[in-house]
Amino acid sequence: MSVWLVIALVGLGSYLFRVSMVLLVDQFGLPEWMGRASTFVAPAAFAALAASAIAAYAAGLDLLQAVPPLGAVAAAMVAVRLTGKPYMAVIAGMPALWILTALAGV
């Protein structure tokens, strides 16, 4: 069996596994408690990705270089806390990162 065939079959299997969950939920629905809990999945996943990326990025930096990403996280947290809207993290955090990076000269 060629390597490309194996890659294609594994990719197809992975895709079908993921789609099957969506189709099952669409067919049978979710219990009430799971529907309430699922509203927190996307914010928690993005927070975990951001925290691990920032930790990996800041681990090898000196203090001045670590200020822009940490300041951007602080700005994002304040924006979400004040508005209650998760997308405000990107709207506030990215400009803060750009401005702090420019000011720090990193």
C-alpha positions in Angstrom: 0.0 0.0 0.0 1.4 3.4 -0.9 2.1 6.1 1.6 -0.3 8.5 -0.1 -3.1 5.9 0.0 -2.6 5.4 3.7 -2.6 9.1 4.3 -5.8 9.5 2.3 -7.6 6.7 4.1 -6.6 7.9 7.5 -7.7 11.4 6.6 -11.0 10.1 5.3 -11.5 8.0 8.4 -10.8 11.0 10.6 -13.2 13.2 8.6 -16.0 10.6 8.8 -15.5 10.2 12.5 -15.8 13.9 13.1 -18.8 14.3 10.8 -20.6 11.3 12.4 -20.7 13.2 15.7 -22.3 16.2 14.0 -24.8 14.0 12.2 -25.7 12.1 15.3 -26.3 15.3 17.3 -28.4 16.7 14.5 -30.5 13.5 14.3 -31.0 12.9 18.0 -30.3 16.3 19.7 -28.5 17.0 22.9 -29.7 16.7 26.4 -30.5 20.0 28.1 -27.5 20.0 30.4 -25.1 19.2 27.6 -26.6 22.0 25.4 -25.9 24.5 28.2 -22.4 23.2 28.8 -21.6 23.3 25.1 -21.8 27.1 25.0 -18.5 27.1 26.9 -16.6 24.7 24.6 -15.3 27.3 22.1 -14.2 29.9 24.6 -12.4 27.3 26.7 -10.7 25.8 23.6 -9.5 29.1 22.4 -8.3 30.1 25.9 -6.3 26.9 26.2 -4.7 27.4 22.8 -3.9 31.0 23.6 -2.5 30.2 27.0 -0.2 27.4 25.7 1.0 29.6 22.8 1.7 32.5 25.0 3.5 30.3 27.5 5.6 28.7 24.8 6.4 32.1 23.3 7.2 33.9 26.5 9.3 31.1 28.0 12.4 32.0 26.0 12.1 35.8 26.2 13.5 38.4 28.5 11.1 40.6 30.5 10.8 43.4 27.8 10.0 41.0 25.1 7.3 39.2 27.2 5.4 42.5 27.8 3.5 42.7 24.4 1.9 39.3 24.5 1.1 39.5 28.3 -0.3 43.0 27.9 -2.4 41.8 25.0 -3.8 39.0 27.1 -4.6 41.5 29.9 -6.4 43.9 27.4 -8.4 40.9 26.0 -9.4 39.8 29.5 -10.6 43.3 30.5 -12.5 43.7 27.2 -14.3 40.3 27.6 -15.0 41.0 31.3 -16.5 44.4 30.6 -18.6 43.4 27.6 -19.3 39.7 28.2 -18.7 39.1 24.5 -15.9 36.6 23.7 -15.1 38.1 20.3 -14.0 41.2 22.1 -10.8 39.4 23.1 -9.6 39.5 19.5 -10.9 43.0 18.9 -9.0 44.4 21.9 -6.1 41.9 22.2 -4.7 42.1 18.7 -4.4 46.0 18.5 -2.9 45.9 22.0 -0.3 43.3 20.9 0.6 45.4 17.8 0.9 48.7 19.8 2.9 47.1 22.6 5.2 45.4 20.2 5.8 48.6 18.3 6.4 50.5 21.6 8.7 47.8 23.0 10.7 47.7 19.7 10.7 43.9 19.7 
